[in-house]
Amino acid sequence: MPLGSYIMLKIAAVEWKEKPLDYEKKKVSFLLEGTECNISHGDRLSPGDKKRIAREIGHFRSGM
């Protein structure tokens, strides 16, 4: 395949939720899941990123 060529694949989309997720109710879960994905793929988070995420989770859990 020549450089710059791409293969396009069609994949089926599966609707798995009846309604959108409530970001405010799931914020900590989203932050933790995103952090785990970034760490497991080559530790893409800087120390500053990790501190910011920890502060956001602490802030959210304290109800501020």
N, C-alpha and C positions, 0 to 999 in steps of 0.2 A: 504494500500500500504506500503510495507517495506521501512524503512529509506534508502535513497540513490537511490530509484527508480524514474524514470522520465517517463512522458508521452510525446511522440513526436506528435505534431500536424503539419499538412501541411496547409499552408495558401497560398492563391493566391497572387502573386506579380503583382502590377499594375504599368506600366510605365506611369509616369505622366509628364515627360519633354521630349521634342524632342532632346535636347542636354544638356550636363552637364552645371551646373550653373557656372558662372564666379566668382570665389572666391573673387577676388579683387573688383569687382563691388558690391558684396553682403556681404562683410566682416562685416560691422556694423550690418546688419540685422542678420547675423549668431551669432555674439557676443551677441546681445540683446536677441535673441531667446534662446540661450543656457543659458544665465544668468537667464532669466525668468523661464525656466524649472528647473534649480537648486534651485532657491529660492522657487518655489511653491512646491517642494518636500522635505521640511524639512530644508530649508536654509542651503544647503550644501556648500555654499561659505563662506570662511573666510573673515574677513575685508580686509586682504591683497589681496585676489583674487578680491574682488570688486574694490579696488583701481587700480589694474593692468588692469582690463577690462575697467574701466573708462579712464585710461591713453591711452590705445590702441585706444579706440573710439575717444578721443580727438586728438590723434596723426594722425589718419587716416583722420578725418574731416578737420584738419588744412592743409592737403596736404604735410606733412613733410615726 
